[in-house]
């Protein structure tokens, strides 16, 4: 089975669900993790899929060009990074339209979409129909299990297609006691590397998988905001100083294939 590397290309504040008035004033630091990540991927000859947040594309179009010139795939991660369970169909449609306008400036188009916080759930399956209407070929938003924000219990874990033809590449995870441990993000930073790698190998014995990551995870000096919910603080800031070393271990131990190649394999088989 194959493993791909995906990046939720957003700045450090996007995952903290801050009010707009605070977001607008926060320091932009995306280039810090972006540079380290692109250089690391190049050294290991890994082609990744970057799901881009539109407002960061707008502010840093030169960084988007770097991603494309390096041969990585790009997908849509909405314009402002909202939790899709809190917005309307019209709002999501507008977010996607803004992103599609921005990506045209780079002479390419999107094939894939990922919802912020993996926030396509049973409450908003209408989003899957909208994605197909917007021309997306695949989605990678459904967490088959539970997180403290979202997830769908007992959802399919293999790559599959919906009735409308949209392909779903679910967020890969494994069970540990009663917890659903995602392959990437805070789960990767918090878990001991040897344990995580062993579980990932077991998972790859069963199915193709994806690893998800954020550029800000390579920026341990990012601002530490006070007065936030404890869970957000713990998962966002935990072990950022160890991320780069653990990522090197991962890249040295596992081989990665382009996401599109893995999806195409399943489409052909179907």
N, C-alpha and C positions, 0 to 999 in steps of 0.2 A: 504494500500500500504506500501511497505517497503523502507527503507533507508540504504545505505551502506556508509562506510567511506573508501576513497581511498587516497593514499599518493603518490605524485610525489617525489620520494626519490632522491634528488639532493642537491648539496651544494648551498650556498648563491649566488655565482657568476653565476650559470648556467642560471638563468632567465634574466640576464642583457645583454646577447648577446655580450660578450666582445671578442676582438680579441684573437687569440690563444696565442700570445706572452705575453699578460697580464694574461690570465687565468692560464698559467703555473706557474706564480709567486705568485698567490693569496693564502692567508691563507686558509687552509682546516679547516672548522668549523662544518662539518656535524654532528659530534658526539654530539655536544651541544644540538641541537634540537632533534636528534635521541633518546638520553637518556630520555629526558623529555617526548617525545611522547610515547615511548614504555612503560614507567612507568604509564603514564596516561591511555593508552589503557588497560593495565593490571588491574588497579584499577577499571575501569568501565566494565571489562569483555567484551571488544569489539574486535572482530577479523576484521582486516582491510586488504585491498589489497595494496601492495607496488609496484609501478612501478619503477624499479631500473635503474639508469643511470650506464652504464657499467664501465666508468672510475672510479667511486666511489666504485663500487664493487671490482675493481682491487686493489684500494688503501686500502680499509677497508673490507676485506673479513670476518673479525670477526664480524662486525656489521650486515652483511647479515646473518650470522649464528644465531645471536640473533633474527632477524626477523623471521626466519624459525622455530627456537626452540620455539618461543612464539606462534606458530600456525597460523601465518598470511600467506596469499597467496602472491606470488610474480609474477609480470609481467614485461615486458620489456619496458623501456623508452628510448631506443637507447643507444649508447655508449658515444657520446660526446654532446648530447642534441642540435642537430641542428634544425632549423626551416625547416620542410620538403618541404616547398614551394621553398627553395633555393638550394636544392640538387637533384642529379640524382637518378634514380632507382638503379644504380650500387652502388652508395655511401650508400644508405639506406640498401641495401642488405648486404654490407660489415659491416655496423654498427650492424645489427642484428646478423650476423654470429659471430662477436666478443662477443656479449652478450650471445649467446647460448653456446659458448665455456666456458665462465666464470661461467654460472649457472650450468654446468655439474659438476664443482668442488664441488658443494653443493648437488649433487645427486638428483636433481629435474629438472623439465623442466617448460617452460612457457606455459600458456594457453592464457594469455591476453597481449595486447599491448596498449600503449598510446603514441601518438605523442607529443613531446615537443610543447608547446604553442597551443595545440589543432590544429595542423597545417595540418590536412587533409582537403582539401577544394575542390571546383569544379576544381581547376587547377591541382590537383595531385591525382585523384581517382585511378590512376594506383597503388598507395600504397596499396589499399585494396586488389588487386589481388596478390600483392607480399606477403602480410601478410598471405593470405590463402596458398600460395605456401610454405611459411616458416613453416606452421603447426600450426599457431595460431587459436584458436577456437573463440575468440572474440576480438573486438577492442573497445576502449573507447576514441576516439580522436575528434569526430565531435561536434563542438559547434553550435547548431541550432539557429543561430542568428548572431550577429556581435560582435566582440571585436575589440580593436584598432589594433590587429595584424591579426586575422583570423576570421573564422566563415562561415557558409552557411545559408543564409537567407531562411526561410520557410522549412528548413530541418525537418524531422520527429523527434519528441521529445520522443516518446515511444521507448522501446527496440524493435528492429526488426532485420531481417536477410537479407543480400544481396543475389543476385542470386547464388553466389558461395558458400553459406552456412555459411559465416562468420557472426557472430552475432555482432550487434552494440549496445552498451549501451551509448547513447549520453550524453554529459555533461549537467547536469540539470541546468535550469535557469528559471527566471520569468521576466515578462515585468514590467517595472516601467517607466511611461511616454513613452519616445521613446527608452529607454535603455533596453538592455538584460542583466539582473543581474545574474551572475553565482553563483551557490551554493558552495561557498568556496573561498579560496584565498583572494585577496585584497578586493573583494566585501564583504566578511564576516567581514574583519577587519575594513573596512570603514563605513559600514552601521550600524546604531543603532541596538543593539542586538534584542530588542523586535520587531522591524519592520521586521528584517530578519527572526526571528523565526515564526512570524505570516505568512509571505509569504511562508515559507517552509511548514508549516502546510497546507496551501491552495493547494500547489503543490502536497503534498502527498494525498490529497483527489482525485486527478486526475490520478496520475501515480507513479510508483516506481521511486526512485531518488537516486542520488549519491552526496556525498559531497567530494570535493577535497581539498588537503592540502599539505604543504611542510614543512619539518623539520626546515628550516631556518626561518620560521615564528615564531618560539619559541626562536629566538636568536636576541633580540633587540640591542645587542652590536656589531653586525657584522659591518665590515668596511663600511663607507659611501663614495662611490666614487664620485669624482667631474668631471664636464665637460660632464655629460651624458644628454641625452634628458630628458626634464622635465617630460613627461608622464611616462617614465620608473622609474625615481626617485620617483615620487609621488606614483605610485601603488606598487612598490616593498617595500619601506621603511615605508609606512603609517601605523601608529598605531601598530607597532610591540610590543610595550610595553603592549598592552592590549590583545594580542592574547591568552595567557595562561588562563586568567580569562574568556574570552568569550568561549573558548573551553570547559572549565569546565561547564559553563552554558548549552552549547549545549549537552554535554554528560549526564547531569542530566535531561534534558527535553525530549530528543529523544531516541528511541531505534534503534539499528543498527543491520542489518543482513549481513552475509557474501555475497559479491558480487556474488560469484559462485552460491549460493542458489537462488538468485533473477533471474539470467540468466537461471538457470536450470528450474525454474518455467515457464518461458516464452517459453523455448524450448519445454517442455512437452505440454503446452497449444497449441502451434503451430502444 
